[in-house]
Amino acid sequence: MDATANLPLAGVRVLDCSRVLAGPFASMTLGDLGAEVIKVEPPDGDETRSWGPPYWGEPSDGLSAYFAAINRNKRAIAVDLKTDDGRAILNALAARADILVHNFRPSTAERLGLGPERLATDHPHLVTAVVEGFPGGAAERERPAYDLLAQAVSGYMWVTGEPDGQPTKVGVAVLDLLAGLQVALGAVAALVGRDHTPVARVQASLVEVGVTSLINVLANHVAGGDEPQRHGSGHPNIVPYQSFEAADGHLVIAIGNNAQFGRLLEVLGVRDPDGRYATNALRLEHRDEVIASLADAIRVWKRDDLLRSLAEADIPAGPVNRVSEAVRMMEDAHGGSWLQEGGPMRLAPSPLLVDGRRAPLRRPPPRLGEHTDEILAELGWKQPAIDRMREAGIVR
């Protein structure tokens, strides 16, 4: 039975001309949901293939852990889009695709045959999903951008870190991931609505995604006018909502209402006889005092003992896990079989369950050019022509 048969995007064809993280993450998300994804790389490959160690296998295989994390459920073709033959292959692939994903700058996209006017003219059925760096006019959209730069200019770094420390980036490339999800959602929406509202192109920029995803921090600034500041693991609108240090480790406590706070005081044996901390507004007003009082009470507890007591009192709390501990937690939650096996690789699955079932790992991340001959044969190229293009460096 076809592994995609019960997945919602079965039958949808995606052409992934993107590289690095945001675009490949978008196309992988579509592939996890059943789409057939073909990854188009230059002959020297997506640069993340060399972002190691660690690698799965030999470095020459190009399967860095980074690349493998965002390129499952895809086939791969390596082709030089700077050549006429390469662009002819791209055109043939686009003719069969429903969605095309890329994250090239506008001028580069034009040179490679991925300009919006050309795609709309030659392939009016195609939805193009584009991740850009900066919003704005032509000059801004030509600026190179990575997640670190986007986190810096969007305000993310300004509000991340300890109050008396330096601006800090989030530990993963979160804006790449958010931008990838945005364009994947936009592309699927365009497919759903194309019979009544044809859409040729959806796009999002890392920087604009960054600013809009500040959410309550941005709303606080717009509504109140004050400049948001860093609160460490704390929250600008809620107290207490942060990490604390116990006698043998760290934990977080996330209080969402006054009843939870009252139960927290009971567990910790902290008194508030005059109602000084009774409401969130009062706790915000006396943030330093509240946190100091709670911290003194928490640091004498062993972490896991306190977490058990908090759980019994129905107070949202949890340990600050190492990554290895988080993986063990997921394995335990899923009967010891959370990671998916793909050849020598062990990969995190899609977190999305479809009718309660995990989407399968249908294809492990591909080696560079692993499916070039197979895909070209499907498009009608004969082996002698493929061999000639390979000798000329047009495909790999």
C-alpha positions, 0 to 999 in steps of 0.5 A: 500500500502506498505510504502516502495514501492516507495523508492529506497532500497525497498527489500534490507535487512540490518542486523544492528549489530552496536551500539552507533552512527556511525553504527546505523546512517548508517543503519538508513539512509538505512532504511529511503531509504526503506531497511528492517533493523533488529537491533541486540542488546545484551540482555542488549541493545545498551548502548545509550538506557541508555544515558538519560535523556531525555527519551521517556516514562519510562527509563526502556523502553530504549528509550532515546532521543539519541537512538531514534534519530538514530534508526527509521525504524528498527525492534529489536531483542535482542540476546547474540552472545557470545553463540552458539545459539546466533551465530546460530541466527546471521548466519540465519539472515545473510543468508537472508541479503544483507548488514551487518553493525557493528562497533566492534573492530576486535577481538570482531568481530571474537568472535561474528562470525562477522570476515571478513573471516567467513562472506565471506566464509559463506555468499559470497552474503553479503556486510559487512559495518564496521566503525572502530576507527583508521586506520593502523595495528592490534594494532591500529585497536584494540584501542577503539574510540569515536567521541571525541577522533577522533576529537582530534587526527584528527586535528578537535579540533585544528582548532575549537574554538576561536583563543585565546581559547582552542581547542574545539570539534564540538557540535555534534558527526560529525565524527560518522555521516560522517563515517556512511554516508561513509559506507552507501554509500559504501554498496549501491555502492557495491550492485549496482556493485556486478554483475560485481565487487563483493565486500565483505566488505567496511570500514571506520575509524573515524580518517581517515574520520576526517582527510580527511574531513578537506578538504580545511584546509588539502589542505592548509596545504599540499599545503602551509606547514603552520600549520592551526590555529583556526579562531573561526567562521571565514574561513581560505580562505575567508574574511568576512565569520563569525559571527558578533554581532548586537545590539540585537543578532548574525548573520553570513555573508558569502561573496563568491565573490567581488561583494557581498562584494561591496554590503555589504559595501553599505548596511553598509555604510562602505567606501573603497576609496583606494581599500584596501579591493577590492579582497579576497586576500587583505581582507585576508591580512588585515583580522583584519582590515576588520573585525574590520571595519565591526563589528563596523558598524554592532553592531549599527544595530538591527539584523533582520533589518540588515538581511532584508537589506542584503537579499534585496541586495542578500548578503548571511546572516542569524541569529545564531539560537538557536536549538528551533528557528531552529526547528520552522524554519523547521516547518514553511518551511514545513507547520507546519509538519516537525517533524514525529510522532511515538507513543509518540515520535516526531522525525526529519525526513530524510533530503533526499527527493525522487522525492520531497517526504519525506520518511515516518516514517515506524517504530518508534524506537523499544523497546529492543527485541520488535520484537525478537519473530516475527523475530525468527518465520520468521527464523523458530524457534518455540515458545517453542524453543524461550521460552527456549532460553529466559529462558536461557538468550540467547534472550530477 
